[in-house]
Amino acid sequence: MQRQEVIKILKRDLNFSNESIIKLQKFSDLLLRENKKYNLIAKSTEKTIWTRHILDSAQLVKFIDFNAKSLADLGSGAGLPGIVIDIFNKNKGFHVKLYEKSPVKRAFLEKVKAELNLTSQVLGNVNDENLDAEIIICRAFKKLDKVIQVSREIAKKPHKLIVLKGQNAQEDLNKTFKTKKYSYRLEESMTEKDSKIILMQIN
């Protein structure tokens, strides 16, 4: 999908405002510019940034309660999906926390925050920080069993866990839940027909 097609979907299906679309365009430009110096996203995905990264991240707004107090993005990297969620957010009482261990990527996130006038908080390695949020999301953080371990052992409970996974989502779930079973729901991805979004409630 080309950029204009993705923008139509963002507005029509996900309720992104004109103001948020402008910020997404600035974010995309900044990301591509900085990617020339640092490896923020894979070079092979630059041409498909609007589908592969922006829309893939943006689709999570369907599953987020913006009346909650806070959301944590684990291993935020270049701000995907956390920055995209923050750009969409219209509730001043809702706070996005971006956990990223790489100093280079943290510096990029701070730059994005400043240029787009966002309120998200940039934090370090999740193992060294206080993980207190009602919603936890991640896209490329760790393997599923490690994500659930962090969610259960480090994060304050209860919270909702949302994980973007590739085509092996069910296989990963089966491996992870061999000994302990947790209830979950699988949703189809808007960007890849075989990819899934895993939704779990951790109590």
PyMOL commands that set and color helices and strands:
alter all, ss='L'
color gray80, all
select helices_A, chain A and resi 3-14+18-34+43-63+82-88+103-116+126-128+144-153+169-176
alter helices_A, ss='H'
color red, helices_A
select strands_A, chain A and resi 70-74+95-99+121-123+135-138+159-165+184-188+196-202
alter strands_A, ss='S'
color yellow, strands_A
deselect
rebuild
show_as cartoon
